[in-house]
Amino acid sequence: MKYLLKDASVYIEGCFESVDILIDGGSIVNICENIIDQDAIVFSLKGHIVFPGFTDVHVHLREPGFSYKETIATGTLSAAKGGYTSVCTMPNLKPCPDSVEHLKLQLQMIEQDAKVHVYPFGTITVGQNGQVLSDMDGMADDVVGFSDDGRGVQSEGMMLSAMEKAKELGKIISAHCEDNSLLLGGYIHDGEYARLHGHKGICSESEWGPIKRDIELVKKSGCKYHVCHISTKESVELIRQAKRDGVDITCETGPHYLTMNDMMLKEDGRFKMNPPIRSEEDRRALIEGIKDGTIDVIATDHAPHSAEEKSRGLEKSAMGVVGLETAFAVCYTKLVKTGIITLEKLIELLNVNAKKRFSVGTEIKVGEPADITVFDLDEKFTVSKDDFLSMGKASPFESEELYGRCKMTFVNGNIVYSEI
């Protein structure tokens, strides 16, 4: 199909331009003012913004193995509704992608059901058990990188071996940094809310300790290294200093860590995730991290669970919340409209930097795939789990009023989500 998008403000190479976009054969074929094409389906988008489709480098699509939580079909449709055209899916699955055979099963499901581009991570270790390296050689051509997300690699020697192999293969290690010996049964941040309400806390060192260890291993191995979902002020400072030292390191954080602190928690499973929402001091450090470039990417860690699994309160609910359908609006409302960062900076965090680091995603440019999303920044909506396309319904932003609604998403020139 041929589509003509007219009169929108379009994000192109770091700034916004008032131009038309002609899409044909899955690609962008023209960008200029006053395009006329009698054969195209025309969308008049005056008052709308056109962005390159967002990239989420950390999602859980739950297949194979946990289709009662989410499917590739529902998860990627949820992504499209949030403006995402590319997602990197984490490997804590059943079977997990620790071999060519197991990865092939996942790839077949992606090919059959995905509504957006899906790039899987392979595991670092067999069964994510931390004991034996996965078949990294065999999987390398079909994965975006390697991660044992959901579990930290506890052994320094095992992580070093993984980094050396990743370096050899030219692949990135995306690390879930968590020291199991420091968890001590905790399930929310070890801070004021936990003390006031009698909850067991997760200390900050359980995150920043492994980051500190891994930075030294990256210096030894020379591998590309990315830190998942950082949440503490110490993590920010360690990564900031490592970048100054020339270490090949990047990192991500999530919308909830940037906009919430532990005193905003409620006795509800929709506020429980790993790592936990930390203190206001940590949140402010994360904000400084995105402003000065220490933090490269905003990722949702979209982690759907069944309603029953999330109905057991803070102590006993499963770890993880959904985020694909609210991420842009949360960040736009709470970070851009408040003047903390610019809209251009937000697109760097949602698209540009992921493309640089993971070679995933695209830009709005003639000849590029038409992976684009259209937003009305002035449209206000109230977050409701009943509106989610994801099977997961647990969001810490439930009932909040946000600005910035996705109106349409194209993948390879096809409309995969539309409210127009």
N, C-alpha and C positions, 0 to 999 in steps of 0.2 A: 504493500500500500504506500501511497505517496501522501504526506501530510505537510501542511504549511502552517507554522506557528507565527502569528502576526502580533506586532505591537507590544510585546513583552519587554521587560528589562532582563537582559541576559548576562549571566556571569561568564566572562571570557578572559582568560589569562590574568586573573586577579582584579578585574574591575567590571563594572556593569555598563552595558551598552544597550541602547534602544534599537534593536534590529529584528528582522524576521529570520526564521530558520526553515529551510526546506529539507525534508526527510524523504529519501527514496531508496528502495532496495536495502533497507536496514541501516543506512548510513546518512550522515549529514552531508548534503551535496551543495548547499549554498547558505551563506550567512551574509546578509546585507539589508539595507533599507528598501522598503517598497517592492518586495518580490511579488510577482504575479505569475501564477501557474494555474491554468484552467482545469488541469487534470487532478489537482491535489484537493484533499479534504482540508478545509480551512478551519482553524481554531483562532478566534479573536481573543487575545489574552491581555488586553489592556488592563493595567492595574495588577498584573501578576508578575512573578519572578520565575525565570527559568534557570535552574542550576544543572551542572553536570550531576548525574546520579550519584548518590552518596555510596560510600564503601564502609562496611562494618567488618573490621578484621577479627571480630570475636563474637560469634553467635553459636547457639546450640539448637540444631534442627532435630535432634533426638532420633533420627533414623539412620541405620537400622537399630532395632532393639527396644525403643521406648516410644512407640507410636501412640501410646495412650496419653503422652505428654504433649507431643507435637509431631507433625509430619513434615517432610520436605515441602510438600504442596502448601500446607497451611502456613508454615514458617516463612516461606519465600513470598507468599501473597501478603503476609503481614509486613515483610520488608518493603514490598512495592508500595503499600499504603503509606509507609513512613518515608518514601522518597529514595529508598535504597535500590540500587541496580546491581550491586555486587556484595556478596557476603563471604566471609571465610568461616567455615564451620569446624567446631572443635571435635576432638576424636574420642571423647568419653562416651562411647557407644557399645553396642553388643551385637556382633563382635566389633571390637575397636579396630581401627585401621592400622594394625601393626605388621601386616604382611601384604603382599601383592593380592593374594586371594581375598582377604577381608576388605581391602580397599576397593577392589573391583566390584564387590557387592554394593558398596556405597555409591560408587560412580555410576553404576547402572540405575540406581534409584534417583540420583540427581538428574541424569539424562532424561529419565522418564517423567519426572514430576516437577522439576524446579521452574519457577516463574521468573526468577532472576538468575544472574550468574552466581554459581556456587563453587568455591575453591576450598577443598578440604585440607585440613592438617593431618599428617600422619603422626602416630605416637612416637615418642622418644624411646620408650621401652616396651617390651612385650607385655601385653595385658595391662599396661600402665602400672606395673608392679615394682618398677625401679631396679630390677635385678639384671636384666639382659637387654641389650640394645635391640630395637625393632629392626626390620629389614629396610633400613634407611636407603640403601643402594637401590633396591628393587622398586621402591615407591617414589623415588626422588622426582622423576619426570611428571608425576601426576598429582603432586601435592604442592601447596603454597609454602610449606615449611613443616617444622616438627614441634610438637607440644605434648606434654602429659597433662594438659589443663584439667583442673579438678583435683589434681594431686601434685605436690611439689616433689621434685627429684631430690631425695634426701641425701644420697651419696655424692660427695664431692668428686670422687673418682669416676663415677658413672656419668655425671654431668660433663666433666672434662672430656671423656671419651665421646659423648654425644656431640659436643661442640667441635671436636677435631674432625669427626665424620661429617658434620654439617658444613664445616669449612671446606673440606675436600669436595663436597657435592655442590657447593655454591648455594646452600639453602640457609634459611634463617631459623634460629631457635626462638620460639615464643614461649616464655617461661611463666608458669604459675608458681610464684615464689611463696612458699609456706613451709615453715619448720614445724613438723608434727610434734616435736618434743616440747614445744612451747604453747601448745593449744590448751592443754589441761581441761578439756571438756567445755571450753568456752564456745559461745554461739552468737554473741554480739560484741561490739567494741568494749574493751576494758576501760570504761570511762565513767562519767558522772551518772548517766542513765542506768547503767548496770548496777552501780553502787546504791542508787536510790531505790531501785526496784528488785534488788536481790537476784540479779542474773549473773551467770558466769561469763566472764569477759575473755575476749581474744586480744592478747597484747600486740602492740604495734611491731615489736621486734620479730614476731613470727613471720612478718612480711619483709621488713627491711634487712633482717639478718641474712637470709638467702640471697637477696639482691647484692649485698656487700660481698658475699662469698663469690657470687657469679661474676661480678665485675672483674675480680682478680683472675678468674678462669678465662674470661674473654681476652684479657691482656695476654694470657699464655697461648690461647688457641687461635686468636685472630678471627673468630667467627662473627657473623652478623647475629646480633642478640636483641631481642625485644622483650620488654617486661609487660605482662598482662596486668590489667586492672589495679594500678597502684592507688593506694588510699591514705598513705601516711606522709607527714611532713619530712620524716627521715628519708623515706624513699625518694622524694623529690630532690632533696639535697644530695644524696648519693649519686643519683643519675645526672644531676646538674654538674657535679664535680667530675664525674667520669667523662662527660662530653667535653669539658674543658681539657681533660687529659688526653683527648683524642681516641677514646674507646668507641668502638662501633656499636653504639647502643641507642635504642629508641624505646619509647614506652607509650602506654595508653592509660586513660582513666575513663570513668563512666559519668553520665549525666547526674546520677544520684549522688556520687561523691562530690561533685562540683557544686551542688545546690542544696544539700541537706547536711545536718550534723546529728550527732547521736541524741541530742535533746529533742529532736523532732520525731523520735521513734514512738510507735504506739504498740500496744500489746496485740499485734496482728502479724501473721506470717508474711504479709506483703512488704514488710520492712526488714525481712531477713535475707541476707545474701552473703557471699564469701568472695573477697573480704567484706567485713561489715562497714556500714556507715560510721565514720569516725568523728572526732571532735571538731568544733568550730575552728580551732587552730590548724588542724589538718586540712580542713576544707579551704581555708584561706591560703595555705601553702600550695594546694593544688591549683587554685586560681592563679597565683603568681607563676606556677609552672606552665600553665597554658599561655600566659601572657608573654613570658620570656623565651618560649620555645623549648623549655626542658621537656614538657609533655608534648608529644607529636600528634597524637590521635585521640579522638573521642570515640570509644567503642561501647556498645550497649551491654555486652555480656548477656544478651537475651537468653534467659534460662527458664523456659516454661516447665511447669509441673501441673499435675492434676489438682483440681479444687480440693480434694481430700488431703493431699500432701501439704497444701498450703493453709489448712484450716486448723492447725494444731498450736497456734500461738508462736511466740518468739522462740521458746525453748525447743519445741519438738517439730516445727514445720521444716520442710525441706529447704535447703539453701538455694536461693535464686529467684529473680524477678524478671518480668518481660520488659522490653524497652524499645523495640523497633518502631512501633507506631507513635511513640511520644518523644523520641530523642530530640529531633530537630525542634519541635515546639517548646520543649522544656528549655533547651539551650538558648533558643531565640528569645523566649519570654524572660528568662531569668539572667541571661548573660549579655545578650545584645541590646534588648530594649532598656536594660538598666545601665548601659554604657560601660560595662566591664570589658567587653571585647567588641570589635566591629563584626559586621556580617561577613565581610571578606575573610576575617580571621576564622570565623566559624566554618566557612567552607574549606579553608586549609585543613582544619581539624577533622572534617567529615569526608573529604575527598582528596585534596591535593597531596597531603603528606602520606596517606596510605598508598597512593599511586607511586610516589617516589620510593617508598620503603619496600612495599610488597609487590610492586608491578601489577597491581590490581586496580581496576577502574579506568575511567576515560575522562576526556575533557571535551568541551564544546568547540569543535574545530572541523573544518571541511575535511572529509575523508575518514573521520573517526566514526565508530559505531554510534548510532543514535541511542545512547543510554543517558536519558535526561529526565528531569523531574520538574514539575510545575507547582508553585506554591502561591497561595494568597496569604500574604503576611498580615493582612489586616483582619482576617477572619478569626473570630474567637470561638473556642469550643471548650466544653467541660469534659475532662477525661472520664470515661465510663468503661468499665470492663465489658459491658454488654455490647459495646461497639467494636471491640477488638476482633480482628480476623484470626489472630493467633489463638490456638487452643488454650494457651496459658492466659490467665486472667489476673494474676497477682502483680499489681503495680503500686509502688509507693506514692505515685502521683494521682491515684484515684480521687475523683471529685475536684481536682484542681482546675482552675480556669486558665487556659493557655492561648497564645496567639501563634498563628502560622500553621495553616492547614494544607496538606498535600491535596492537589486537585487532579493530578494526572502524572503517570510514570510510564516512560517508554523504555523498553529493552530491545536492543537490536532493531529499532524502528517499529516495534509492535507495542500497542497500548496494552499494558499489563494491569493497570489500575486507572480508573477514571471516575471522577465525580462531575465531569463536565458533559 
